[in-house]
Amino acid sequence: MADETAEAHHRAGNFHAAERAYLERIRKDPDDADTLCNYGGLLCDLQRFEKSHKTLTHALSLDPENADAWCNLGNALLQMEYYTDAAVAYKKCLQIRIVHPLAMSNLGVALDRRGDHALAQKFHRNAVWLAPDNAYNRTNYALSLLTSGNYADGFREFEWRWNRGAANGNRGFVPQWQGEICPDCTLLITPEGGFGDIIQFARFLPAVALRMGRLITVVPKNLLSLMRLSFPGLEFLARGEAVPVHDFQCPILSLPLALGTTLDSIPGAEGYLCADTAKVSFWAEKIRAHAGTSPREAAVSPKVGLVWAGAPRHETREIAYVNRRRSVDLATFAPLARMNPGVVFYSLQIGDRASQAGDPPFPIRLIDYTAEIVDFSDTAALMSNLDLIITVDTSAAHLAAALGHPVWMLSRHAQCWRWLTGRTDSPWYSSLRIYRQKVPSDWSDPVQQIATDLAPFVGCKRNRDNAHSSDQVTI
């Protein structure tokens, strides 16, 4: 029975049952190249990439002309961030079997990861031509277009993401809004992605509201107060609340397509979110009291917020893996303190790795108020009392930049499409500076660069504060 069900379990996503079945088959015939090929592919799905690589290498030693094994090997190498080797494996697959849409598409992904988007898109287009209804390949093409800044075509292709098995229970049979002007209609904007996605794309809501009679936006509960404060004329509901009858719906990440957004027409780069003034005052007093100094003395001491990890999102295997690649430990930031001993750091870290703030590595001076943070409006108010936010690529980067606050972001080598390629700035946020890995999985260079750049930032801050203090002196 195991021999008959291994692939079926694999296709159905029953990975552990599939593994048992594959292993039973391999036990009976250790040199079955096809089974080793499929098992290697399963190991890649299970994110056991080293073992996948070893298994597939063995399969190819038995059958060097196994095209699927070359493709699976490319997949393992791609996830291990060996992009050139992955491209070689995909090319070998295509030499054996020229019509292989998955290898064609993933070769494009490997080239995208190397920054060669023009060549990558040739392979993406071929993959789409070979399998025009394959949502995986279409989405890969979309991400390549978006990464290279072609938003007109990229956001159109990005609509294929809904055919990759992603759930969107709010869509139903209500037509999706395409940008029409409908002063007598109600539009429901539904949440999508993580907190950072919703924060980033909330900038489009005022423009959408001008085209509709009524606009209702659903957001996660811990974004609700921040959104209501920042967009006082708009209507927001918490996710899970009953929604009124509406004429159209639109996922929030589909708004740029509906509005015809291009790289040159992104609104709100200077900032569009607001912090609660009462909460800002609360945190200002708390910081001053903790320092035990006068307001002037507290102001002169540079204050830098730190976020070292994103949300793990264990429910989605692929996103959980990306989170591990974008996240660091608090100890990674130790060079910042060694090179800038006058800085006081504040933890803004929420979630699994927040406990690291309880035992910060020497010489980081870290203050942790996160136990008092209830939602994003609290974080926004605390950020507003800090001079700079240093964070990995997570919602904190979007929040700080959407407030117009200075934020320096560490970005993995194969960074998210929204940060484009070869840029340290962003058309999405004027106050954002990007520090990207030069080598995959190696944070030493961006951390060292931030530590170096922090010194003049601290000096400028002190000079401004001292000059302001002198202006206030009376005789």
Protein Blocks (a to p, Z undefined) as FASTA:
>chain_A
ZZmmmmmmmmnopamlmmmmmmmmmmmmmmlmklmmmmmmmmmmnopaklmmmmmmmmmm
mmmmlmklmmmmmmmmmmnopaklmmmmmmmmmmmmmblfklmmmmmmmmmmnopamlmm
mmmmmmmmmmmmlmklmmmmmmmmmmnopaklmmmmmmmmmmnopacfknmmaccdehia
cfkbccddddehjfklmmmmmmmmmmmmmmpmbdcddddfklmmmmmmmmmmbccddehi
acdddfbdcdfklmmmmnopafklcghklopcdcdfklmmmmmmmmmmmnopafklmmmp
ccddddfbdcfklmbmklmmmmmmmpccfklmmmmmmmmmmbccddfbecjklmmmmmcc
dfbdcddfklmpmblmlmmmmmmmpfbdcddddfklmmmmmnopacdddddfklcfklog
hiabdfkbmkbccdddfbghiaklmmmmmmmmmmmmmmmmmmmmmmmmmmmpcZZ
